[in-house]
Amino acid sequence: MEDDAIVLNSLETGESDLIITLFCYNAGRISAIARGARNSKKRFVNKLEIFTRLHVDFKQKFSSSLAFLNEAELNNIYPFLRTNYPAYLAGNVIRELLLHSIRDAESDSNLFRLTLWALYQLDMRMAPRTVVALFFLRSFDLLGYRPELSCCTRCGAPASSRPVRFDLHSGGLICEVCNGGPLHPPLSGGSLNMLNMAQSMALEHLDRLKPNSLVINESLRLLYGFARHILQRDINSWNVFSAVMSKSR
C-alpha cells in the first residue's frame, strides 16, 4: 500500500530496526517496522526522523497489526523547524496531541491536512505560539470537541452582549448572569474575536491572523486547559514549550 505520511515517533528495536509511528493521509495512524533502518545506506537514511513528510510503501496484513515499511520517499524535512528551538518545541506539542488523540487505522484527511499546515507554518517562521493555538482550536473541531465560542451555553446570550468565561466541562462559554456573579477576569473580547475567526476561516487563510501577545497568551491558556480536559492527561512537552516561549517574549 502507498500513502502520504508524517513521522510522529521513532523507536529503536533489535540490532538495527526502527518501529515508526506514522500518521497517513488514507490509512490514519499506523505503526510500522523498518527492517535494518539504522544501518540503511539507501532506503531509509535520514528519512525516518520525527516531523518528516514522506511518501511510503508498506505492507499490513490487518489494520491492527504492525506494518512492514518497504520504501520511504522523502517529501519535506522542514529544515527550519528542526533547527529552531521554539519551532521544534511547538512541533513537539502538536505531535504529542496527535499521539494522544488519534487512534490506529482511523483515517482523517482533514486532520492530516491541518497537521501539514502547522508544520509548514512553523517552517515558514510563523510565531510558534500562534501555530499551536490555531492547531489546537481546529483539531478540537475535527476530533469532535468543537468549543462553543459564540454564545452562553446555558442561556444562549451572545458572547458580545455580556462578560463570559470558558467552562471546560460544557466546552463553551458561560455568561456573568449564569455564572451567578462577576467573572475574575472575563474572557477578553480580543481573544473571543480571534478564536471565532479562526474557527470559521478557510485553512489556507489562517496564516492571515496576527494576534497580539495578550490575545495569544489568553487563548493558549484556554485551549491548553481544554486539551487536558479532553485527553484526561497532561501534555508533557507543554511545560518546556511554555517556559521557553515566556522567556522569548
N, C-alpha and C positions, 0 to 999 in steps of 0.2 A: 504494500500500500504506500502511496506517495501523499505527502501533505506538507503544508507550510507550518512551521513550528517555532516556538520561543523556548529556550532552555531556562527552566525555573530552578533546577537544582542538579547537583552532580555529586555522586558518592563513589569513592574507590571501593572496589571489591576484588578479591582474589589477587593474583600477582600483577595483572596488567589491565583488568577490565574496569569499566565505569558503569554505574547504573544512573541513568539520566531521567529526570522528570521533565517531560515536555508538555507544553500547552499548545495543542494543534488546532488549526482552523476548523477541520472537519471532525477529527477524532476526539477532540476535547483533551482532557488531561490523561496522559499515559506515562507509565514507567517502562523504560527500555534499557536493555543491556547492550553496551558497545564492547564487543569482544576485542581485547588487545588494544583498546583505545589509548592507554597510557604509553604504549610503545609504538603507536602508529606513526609512520613516516609520510603517509599519504592520505588515507581515507579520513582520519579524524583529527589530524594535527591542528591545534589552535581553534577548533570548531565547536567544542562542547562546553565552553565556559558559560556561566550564567549570563543572561540577557541576550545571548547571541540569537539572531534570527536565522533560521535555516529552512532549506527545502529537504525533507527527509524521505528516505525509503526504508520502511520497516515491515516486519512480519509479526503478526499477532494471531494466535490460534483462537483465543476467546477475549472478549472485551475486558475481562477482569484479570487476565493473565499478563505476565511480564512479556513485553515485546522484544524482538531482536532487531537492533538497528543495523541495517545493511550499508547505507550510504547517507552522507550528510553534505549538502551543498551550501556553502556559506552565502548568505544574503546580505546581512548587515551585522557588524560587530559593535556599533555605536561607540566610536573611539573616545569622544569627549566624556560620555557617561562613565566610561571605565577609568579615566584618568583624573576626573574632577571629583574630589571627595564628597562635597554636598550633593552633587547629582547622583553619585553612586549610592549614597545613603538613602536618598529619595527612592531610587530604583529598588533598594532592598525592602523598604516599607511596602511598596507596591507588590513586589514579589511575594512577601510574606502574607499579605492579604489574599493574594490569589491562591497560595498553597493551602491556606486555611478555609477557603470559601468554595473552591470548585471541586467537584467530585470526579472520580475516574470515569472516563468514557462518556461524559456528558458534553456534547458539542454546544458551544455558544459563540457563534461567529461575531456577534456584536461586541461581546466582552473581549474577544481576541483583537478586534479592530481597535477598541479602546486602549488595550494594553500597548499595541503598536504605536498608537497616537502618543501615549505617555512616554514611552522610551524615545521616540523621535523628538518630542519637545524637550526632554532632558538633554538629549544630544545636541539640540539646537540652542541650548543655553537659556531656555525659559526658566524663570525662577522656580527652584525645586519645591518650595512650599506651595506655590500656586499649582504646580502639576499634581502634587499629592492630593491637595484639596479637591481639585476638579476630578481626578481619577476616583477618589473615594465617593464623591457625590454621584457620579454617573454609574459607577459599579454597583452601588446600593440599588439603584433603579433596575439594572439588568439582573441582579440577584433576587429581585422580588421584595426589596425593602425600601422602596422609594419614600423618602421623608415628605410629609405634608408641610409645605412651607408657605402656603398662600393664605391660610385662614386658621382660626382656632378649631382644633379637632373636637371640642366639646360643644361650643355654641354656634360655630360657623361664621363668626365675625371675621371680616377681612383683616389680615395682619397689619394693614396700613392704618386701621381705624383706632387701634389702642395698643399699649405696650404688650409684648408677648415674650415668652421663653420657650425653649425647646425641651420637650419631655421625652426621655429615652424610651419609656415603656409604651407610650402611644405612637411613637415615631413621628410626632408632629408638634405643632405649636399649641400652647395654652395661653390664653389672654389673661390680663391682670384681673378681670372680673371673675373668671372661672378659677383662677388661682387662689382667690379669696383674700387678696391683699397685694400690696406693692411688690414689684419684682426688683431684685437687687443683684446685678443690674438687669434690665431687659435686653433682649437681643437688638442690636443696633439696626437702624434702617438700611445702612450701607451694606451690612452683611446679608440681610434679607434680600435686598435687591440683587446683589451679586449671585447668591445661591439660586434664586428664582430664574435669573437669566441663564445661569449655567445649566439648569435642568432642561430648559426649553430650546437652547441653541443647537444648531446642527454641529456635529462633532468637528467638522472641518473649520468651523468658525470659533471654536472655544479659545484658540490662542489669541483672539482679539481682546479677551478680558484681561485687564491690568489692575487688579485690586491693590489698594494700598496696604501697608503693614498692619494697621489696626483691623481692617476687614479680614485679611487673610489669617491673622492670629486667632480672631474670634471664631472664624469659620472652621479652622483646623481643630480647635478645642471641641467644638460641637461635633464635627464629623468623626474625630478620633473616639470620643466618648460613645457615639452611636455604633462605631465599628466594634468596640469592646463589648457593647451590649449584644450586638448581633452574634458575634463569634463566641461569646461567653469565655473569653480568654484575652490575655494581653497580646499586643503585637511587640515582640521582644526588640525589634530593631527601632522602635519608635523613640526610646529614651535617648539613644545616641544621636539620632537624626534631630530631635528636638533641641538637644544641648548644643550641637554644632550650629544649628540654624539661629539659635538665640545669640550666639557669640558673633555671628557674621552680619547681624543687622546693623 
